[in-house]
Amino acid sequence: MIKIRTVFKKRLGKSAKALTTPNRLLLALCLTLGSCDSFVEVDLPASQLTAQTVFEDTGTVNAAMAGLYAKMRDGGVLNGSSSGGSCSLGLYADELDYYYPYSPSYFYTNSLFAGESGVGDIWNKSYNQIYSANAVMEGLENSTAIAAADKNQFQGEALFVRALLHFYLVNLYGAVPYITTTDYTQNSKVTRLPVNEVYGLIVTDLNKAVGLLAEDYVAPGRIRPNRSTASALLARVYLYMGLYAEASNAASAVINNPLYVWESDLDKIFLKDSSTTIWQFMPNTPDSNTIEGSLYIFISGPPNIVGLQPELVHAFEAGDQRKAHWVTEVTDGVSIWYHASKYKEQYPTVSSVEYSIVLRLAEQYLIRAEARAYQGELIGAKEDLNLIRTTAGLAPTTAVTEVEIVADILEQRRFELFTEFGQRFFDLKRTGKLDQTLSTSKVGWNTTDALWPLPALELNSNPNLNPQNPGY
């Protein structure tokens, strides 16, 4: 079902089924740390850690988690490159235009098919990362040398990662398997769970993570999840589920945490030391900046790969300072193009000044505003909404009714969260506005495009994953 299983079959044949738990954990840690040349070593080199050794030392588990975050930063749905979720979903919806002349973008033309490499890449890498998170949890279960507080932190982080990745999978592919083990024999026969069951498991994992993670960050730079990180994702999940009281409470838990201080300077929000950052990825070298900056920024036109759709740029309300600070116009004197400039650095600097932000405080205010509005708490909803508006240089909202307030909140989400991990696509989808919005702006849009196809290779390897999503 996952890429690891497919590679097992190719490299190990039937012997993969006989992997013991320690060997499975060693395999997963090899994949996480990127240190194994083969998936199973008969005689481990002296420098190679055994699975038991890894989970008896805090430093090596730290390294395993750091390796997992590096994998998430560099590949899969949270990767900031052209193959990641931000770019793919920006093209798939109505945020980005595609300019690369040497290969088509099936995301941009909404013409995905089961054999398309990008579809399979996000599926496989997401499940590969989930597998690594499960390996950490399984290894820690039998560990006796790691202090209880450290064990709780590691388990909480792994649960958060597992929930986060399943959240994206269920929103992209619909019914999906929820993988909670490294056991090949189980994973090779899994079936897809209904969306509501997947959400229930995500909530369970996140609530466990909230109870295990430390209140403060255990590493500088907000690069390791803390309790509020899990609460922030939980608030989003509850909003998507329509559990508005729970969404409001989870968002409030984050907003009320003194670790996070509202930033009114738009040029400081995406710096690595921003007080509004909840969780972010550290670059791979001390002088690197974000993958997103290197992708989106261009200084002469036309863009190399992608640029902001002019329709998005022109839709900003007059006086919206987010357009002035987060959008850059490039012209050759004849044509005009635009790029996202939330991140300002395209190249390395003496030391990193920007990290890739995955979760930030503004989304929590928007979640709470929407959740409050749906519960009839219109004054509180407008207070949260107006914080976003006034920071953007806009007047307080003139909305009065619930319908008007929610409409303004969704509009502000569009301009606040553009190019951030598919927020626009997911908002259109969860509010039932995909067809009315994208059918007029995207030539190739079909109703069935609300879901991506499951990769053909996975369906062939595990028939239990059938049927394919409609339209493919």
C-alpha positions in Angstrom: 0.0 0.0 0.0 2.8 2.3 0.7 6.0 2.8 -1.3 8.1 1.0 1.3 5.9 -2.1 0.9 6.4 -2.0 -2.9 10.2 -1.7 -2.5 10.1 -4.5 0.0 8.6 -6.8 -2.6 11.1 -5.8 -5.2 14.2 -6.1 -3.1 13.3 -8.7 -0.5 10.5 -10.8 -2.1 8.7 -13.1 0.3 11.4 -12.6 3.0 10.0 -9.1 3.7 7.0 -10.8 5.4 9.3 -12.4 7.8 10.9 -9.2 9.2 10.9 -9.2 13.0 9.9 -6.1 14.9 13.5 -5.0 15.6 14.4 -5.4 11.9 11.3 -3.4 10.8 12.2 -0.7 13.2 15.8 -0.7 12.0 14.5 -0.4 8.4 12.3 2.5 9.2 15.1 4.3 11.1 17.5 3.7 8.2 14.9 5.3 5.9 14.4 8.2 8.3 18.1 8.9 8.9 19.0 8.2 5.3 22.0 6.0 6.3 21.2 2.6 5.0 22.4 1.5 1.5 20.1 -1.5 1.6 16.8 -2.1 3.4 18.1 -5.1 5.3 21.7 -5.7 6.2 22.7 -9.3 7.1 25.8 -8.1 9.0 25.4 -4.6 10.3 28.5 -2.4 10.0 30.1 -1.4 13.3 28.9 2.2 12.7 25.3 1.1 12.2 22.9 1.5 15.1 20.7 -1.5 15.9 17.1 -0.7 16.5 17.4 -1.5 20.2 20.4 0.8 20.6 18.5 3.7 18.8 15.7 3.6 21.3 17.9 3.4 24.4 19.6 6.7 23.6 17.9 10.1 23.6 20.4 11.6 21.1 19.7 8.9 18.5 15.9 9.2 18.8 16.4 13.0 18.4 18.4 12.3 15.3 15.6 10.0 14.0 13.0 12.7 14.5 15.2 15.4 12.9 15.7 13.0 9.9 11.9 12.6 9.7 11.4 16.4 9.6 14.1 16.8 7.0 12.2 14.2 4.9 9.0 16.1 5.3 10.7 19.4 4.4 12.4 18.0 1.3 9.7 15.7 -0.1 6.0 15.0 -0.1 3.0 17.2 0.6 4.8 19.6 3.0 7.8 20.1 0.6 8.1 23.7 -0.6 9.3 22.9 -4.1 7.3 22.6 -7.3 6.4 19.0 -6.4 5.0 19.9 -3.0 1.5 20.6 -1.8 1.7 24.4 -1.8 2.7 24.6 -5.4 0.7 21.7 -6.7 -2.5 22.8 -5.0 -1.9 26.5 -5.9 -1.8 25.3 -9.5 -4.7 23.0 -9.0 -6.9 25.8 -7.6 -6.7 29.4 -8.7 -3.6 30.8 -7.1 -0.7 30.1 -9.5 -0.1 30.1 -13.2 2.3 27.7 -14.8 5.1 28.8 -17.1 7.7 26.0 -17.3 7.9 25.3 -21.1 9.5 21.8 -21.1 6.9 19.7 -19.4 3.2 20.0 -18.8 1.6 20.4 -15.3 -1.4 18.1 -15.0 -2.2 19.9 -11.7 -2.5 23.2 -13.6 -4.8 21.8 -16.3 -6.7 19.7 -13.7 -6.0 16.6 -15.8 -4.6 14.2 -13.3 -4.6 10.5 -14.0 -3.8 7.4 -11.9 -0.4 7.0 -13.4 0.7 10.6 -13.0 4.0 10.8 -11.1 3.1 13.7 -8.8 0.0 12.0 -7.5 2.0 8.9 -6.6 4.9 10.9 -5.2 2.8 12.7 -2.6 1.0 9.4 -1.7 4.1 7.3 -1.4 6.2 9.9 0.5 3.4 10.7 2.9 3.0 7.0 3.8 6.8 6.6 4.0 6.9 9.4 6.5 4.0 7.9 8.4 5.9 4.6 8.5 8.9 6.3 10.1 6.7 8.0 12.7 5.2 4.6 13.6 8.7 3.2 13.9 9.6 5.8 16.5 6.4 5.0 18.5 7.0 1.3 18.4 10.6 1.6 19.3 9.8 3.8 22.3 7.2 1.4 23.7 9.8 -1.1 24.8 12.5 1.5 25.7 13.6 1.5 29.3 16.6 3.9 29.3 14.9 7.1 28.0 13.4 9.3 30.6 9.6 9.5 30.8 9.4 13.1 29.8 11.6 12.6 26.8 9.6 9.5 25.8 6.4 11.4 26.1 7.8 14.2 23.9 9.0 11.8 21.2 5.7 9.9 21.1 3.7 13.1 21.0 5.8 14.3 18.1 5.3 11.1 16.2 1.6 11.1 16.8 1.3 14.7 15.6 3.2 13.8 12.4 1.0 10.8 11.8 -2.1 12.9 12.2 -0.8 15.7 10.1 0.0 13.5 7.1 -3.2 11.6 7.3 -5.0 15.0 7.3 -3.6 15.9 4.0 -4.1 12.4 2.5 -7.8 12.3 3.4 -8.4 15.8 2.0 -6.6 14.9 -1.3 -7.7 11.3 -1.9 -10.8 10.9 0.2 -11.2 7.6 1.9 -7.6 6.3 2.7 -6.0 3.7 4.9 -4.9 4.9 8.4 -1.5 3.3 9.0 -0.6 2.7 12.6 2.1 0.0 12.4 5.3 -1.0 10.6 4.1 -4.5 10.1 4.3 -5.4 6.5 1.8 -8.2 6.5 -0.9 -5.8 7.9 0.1 -2.8 5.7 0.1 -4.9 2.5 -3.6 -5.7 2.9 -5.1 -2.5 4.3 -8.4 -1.1 3.1 -9.6 2.5 2.8 -11.5 3.9 5.7 -14.5 6.3 5.3 -13.5 10.0 5.6 -15.3 10.4 8.9 -13.4 7.4 10.4 -10.1 8.9 9.3 -11.0 12.2 10.9 -11.9 10.4 14.1 -8.5 8.7 14.2 -6.7 12.0 13.5 -8.5 13.6 16.4 -7.6 10.6 18.7 -3.9 10.9 17.7 -3.9 14.7 18.2 -5.6 14.5 21.6 -3.0 12.0 22.7 -0.3 14.3 21.3 -1.7 17.3 23.3 -1.4 15.2 26.4 2.2 14.1 25.7 3.9 17.1 24.2 5.7 19.7 26.3 4.1 23.1 26.7 7.4 24.9 25.7 9.6 24.1 22.7 12.3 21.5 23.4 14.6 23.0 20.7 15.3 26.5 19.6 13.7 27.9 16.4 10.2 26.3 17.0 11.3 23.4 14.8 10.0 20.7 17.1 6.2 20.4 17.8 5.0 21.4 21.2 1.6 21.1 22.8 0.2 24.2 21.0 1.4 22.7 17.6 -0.9 19.8 18.1 -3.7 22.0 19.3 -3.4 24.2 16.3 -3.8 21.3 13.9 -6.6 20.0 16.1 -8.4 23.3 15.7 -8.2 23.1 11.9 -9.4 19.5 11.9 -12.4 20.3 14.2 -13.3 23.2 11.8 -13.2 20.9 8.8 -15.4 18.5 10.7 -18.0 21.1 11.6 -17.3 20.8 15.3 -17.3 24.5 16.0 -17.2 24.6 19.8 -14.2 22.3 19.8 -12.5 24.2 17.0 -12.9 27.5 18.9 -11.6 26.0 22.2 -8.6 24.4 20.5 -7.7 27.7 18.7 -8.2 29.6 21.9 -5.7 27.3 23.7 -3.1 28.4 21.1 -4.0 32.1 21.0 -3.9 32.4 24.8 -0.5 30.8 25.0 2.0 33.7 25.9 4.6 32.0 23.7 2.8 33.6 20.7 2.6 37.4 20.4 0.7 39.1 17.6 2.9 40.7 15.0 1.6 43.8 13.2 4.6 44.2 10.8 3.8 42.1 7.8 7.5 42.0 6.8 8.4 40.2 10.0 5.8 37.4 10.0 7.8 35.1 7.8 11.2 35.6 9.5 12.6 32.6 11.3 12.2 34.3 14.7 8.6 35.5 14.2 6.6 35.5 17.4 3.5 34.2 15.5 5.2 31.0 14.2 3.8 27.9 15.8 5.9 25.3 13.9 8.4 25.5 11.0 11.1 23.5 9.1 14.7 24.5 9.6 16.7 24.7 6.3 19.2 22.0 5.5 22.3 24.2 6.0 23.0 27.2 8.3 23.1 29.6 5.4 20.1 28.3 3.5 16.6 29.9 3.5 13.3 28.4 2.3 12.6 26.2 -0.6 9.5 28.3 -1.2 11.6 31.5 -1.6 13.8 29.8 -4.3 10.7 28.5 -6.1 8.4 31.6 -6.1 10.8 34.5 -6.4 12.0 35.7 -9.8 13.5 39.0 -10.8 12.8 39.0 -14.6 9.9 37.6 -16.6 8.5 35.4 -17.6 8.7 33.2 -14.5 10.8 30.1 -14.6 8.1 27.8 -13.2 5.2 29.6 -11.5 3.8 33.0 -10.8 0.7 34.3 -9.0 -2.5 34.4 -11.0 -3.3 38.1 -11.9 -6.9 37.4 -10.9 -5.8 36.7 -7.4 -3.6 39.8 -7.3 -6.3 42.1 -8.6 -8.9 40.7 -6.2 -7.1 42.2 -3.1 -9.2 44.9 -1.5 -7.9 48.5 -2.1 -5.4 49.4 0.5 -4.7 45.8 1.5 -1.1 45.9 2.7 -0.7 42.2 2.2 -0.7 42.9 -1.5 2.0 45.6 -1.0 4.2 43.4 1.2 3.5 39.8 0.1 3.1 40.3 -3.7 5.9 41.5 -6.0 5.3 42.8 -9.5 7.9 42.1 -12.2 7.7 43.7 -15.7 9.8 43.8 -18.8 8.1 47.0 -19.8 5.5 45.2 -21.9 4.2 42.3 -19.8 3.6 42.1 -16.0 4.0 39.1 -13.8 3.6 38.6 -10.0 5.2 36.4 -7.5 4.5 35.6 -3.9 7.0 37.4 -1.6 6.0 36.3 1.8 9.5 34.9 1.9 12.0 37.5 0.8 15.1 35.4 0.3 15.7 33.5 -2.9 19.3 32.5 -2.2 21.5 31.6 0.8 22.5 34.4 3.1 25.4 34.6 5.7 23.0 32.8 8.1 19.5 31.7 7.6 16.9 34.4 8.1 13.7 32.5 7.0 12.4 29.0 7.8 9.5 27.3 6.1 6.5 28.0 8.3 3.9 25.2 8.5 1.6 26.5 11.2 1.2 30.2 12.3 -1.0 32.2 14.6 -3.1 34.1 12.0 -4.8 30.9 10.9 -5.9 30.2 14.5 -7.6 33.6 14.7 -9.4 32.9 11.4 -10.4 29.4 12.6 -11.8 30.8 15.9 -13.6 33.7 14.0 -15.3 31.2 11.7 -16.2 28.8 14.5 -17.6 31.6 16.7 -19.7 32.9 13.8 -21.2 29.5 13.2 -22.1 29.4 16.9 -23.8 32.8 16.8 -20.9 34.5 18.7 -20.9 37.3 16.2 -19.1 39.9 18.3 -16.2 37.6 19.1 -16.1 36.5 15.5 -15.8 40.1 14.3 -13.1 40.8 16.9 -10.9 38.0 15.6 -11.7 38.9 12.0 -10.9 42.6 12.5 -7.5 41.7 14.0 -6.6 40.2 10.6 -8.2 43.0 8.7 -6.5 45.9 10.6 -3.1 44.2 10.5 -3.6 44.2 6.7 -4.4 47.9 6.8 -8.1 47.5 6.2 -11.0 49.0 8.0 -13.0 46.8 10.4 -15.5 44.6 8.7 -18.9 46.0 7.8 -20.5 42.5 7.9 -23.4 42.1 10.3 -25.1 38.8 9.9 -23.6 35.3 10.3 -23.6 34.7 6.5 -21.9 38.1 5.9 -19.3 37.5 8.6 -18.4 34.0 7.4 -18.1 35.3 3.8 -15.6 37.9 4.9 -13.7 35.4 7.0 -13.3 33.1 4.0 -12.3 36.1 1.8 -9.6 37.0 4.4 -8.4 33.4 4.4 -7.8 33.7 0.7 -5.6 36.7 1.0 -3.9 35.7 4.3 -3.1 32.1 3.5 -2.4 32.1 -0.2 0.4 29.7 -1.3 0.4 28.0 2.1 -0.1 24.3 1.8 -3.3 24.2 -0.2 -5.4 26.3 2.2 -7.4 27.9 -0.7 -8.2 24.5 -2.3 -9.3 23.0 1.0 -11.4 26.0 1.9 -13.3 25.9 -1.4 -13.8 22.1 -1.0 -15.0 22.1 2.6 -17.4 25.0 1.9 -18.8 23.4 -1.2 -17.6 26.1 -3.5 -15.1 24.2 -5.7 -17.4 23.9 -8.7 -18.8 27.4 -8.8 -15.3 28.9 -8.3 -13.0 26.8 -10.4 -15.4 25.9 -13.2 -15.3 29.5 -14.3 -11.5 30.0 -13.9 -10.1 26.6 -14.9 -10.8 25.3 -18.4 -10.2 21.6 -17.4 -12.2 21.6 -14.1 -14.6 18.7 -13.5 -16.7 18.0 -10.4 -14.8 14.8 -9.8 -11.5 16.8 -9.6 -12.4 17.4 -5.9 -10.5 14.2 -5.2 -7.2 13.1 -6.7 -6.9 9.6 -8.2 -5.2 6.8 -6.1 -1.9 5.8 -7.8 -2.4 3.0 -10.2 0.6 1.1 -8.9 -0.9 1.0 -5.4 -4.2 -0.3 -6.7 -2.4 -3.0 -8.6 -0.3 -4.0 -5.6 -3.2 -4.0 -3.2 -6.6 -4.6 -4.7 -8.2 -3.9 -1.3 -7.7 -0.2 -2.1 -10.2 -0.4 -4.9 -12.5 1.1 -6.1 -10.6 4.0 -7.8 -12.0 7.5 -7.1 -14.8 8.6 -9.5 -13.6 10.2 -12.8 -10.4 8.3 -13.1 
